[in-house]
Amino acid sequence: MTNILKWIHEYKTNYSKLILSLPELKILELLNKIKISIEKKQKFFVIGNCGSSANASHLVTDLGKGASDVVGNRFN
């Protein structure tokens, strides 16, 4: 296996472990808080540092554009 293939395999393995380790009830709790914020027309801040700032920016863009077809309102 070449070095790049080894890196890809390790990256996928580690990422899969990370995703599977996320507690589903905590994710649901976060989604409920976002839903309540939408309903109350509240503001909240999403922040990140380095690579996570790109993830934060992407999330805010998705919310601002109404990326979810399930949620009738979008954040402004």
ZAMARGU-4260 file (C-alpha; in steps of 0.2 Angstrom, whole numbers, plus 5000, padded with zeros to 4 digits):
<rodrens>
0) 5000/5000/5000 | 5007/5017/4995 | 5009/5030/5008 | 4994/5040/5002 | 4983/5025/5002
5) 4988/5021/5019 | 4984/5039/5024 | 4967/5038/5016 | 4963/5022/5025 | 4969/5029/5042
10) 4959/5045/5039 | 4943/5035/5035 | 4945/5024/5049 | 4948/5038/5062 | 4934/5048/5055
15) 4922/5034/5056 | 4927/5031/5074 | 4924/5049/5078 | 4907/5049/5070 | 4901/5033/5078
20) 4907/5040/5095 | 4896/5055/5094 | 4882/5053/5107 | 4865/5053/5098 | 4855/5061/5112
25) 4867/5076/5113 | 4865/5078/5094 | 4846/5078/5096 | 4848/5091/5111 | 4858/5102/5099
30) 4845/5101/5085 | 4831/5105/5098 | 4840/5120/5104 | 4842/5126/5086 | 4823/5123/5082
35) 4819/5133/5098 | 4830/5147/5092 | 4821/5147/5075 | 4804/5147/5083 | 4809/5162/5095
40) 4818/5171/5081 | 4834/5172/5092 | 4852/5174/5087 | 4866/5162/5091 | 4884/5162/5087
45) 4894/5148/5078 | 4913/5150/5081 | 4928/5140/5076 | 4947/5141/5075 | 4957/5136/5060
50) 4949/5121/5051 | 4934/5122/5062 | 4931/5140/5058 | 4927/5134/5040 | 4915/5121/5047
55) 4907/5135/5057 | 4906/5146/5042 | 4898/5132/5031 | 4885/5128/5044 | 4880/5147/5046
60) 4879/5148/5027 | 4868/5132/5026 | 4856/5139/5039 | 4856/5156/5031 | 4851/5149/5014
65) 4838/5138/5022 | 4847/5122/5016 | 4835/5111/5026 | 4819/5108/5017 | 4811/5102/5033
70) 4813/5119/5042 | 4801/5132/5035 | 4811/5147/5042 | 4828/5152/5039 | 4841/5161/5050
75) 4844/5180/5045
</rodrens>
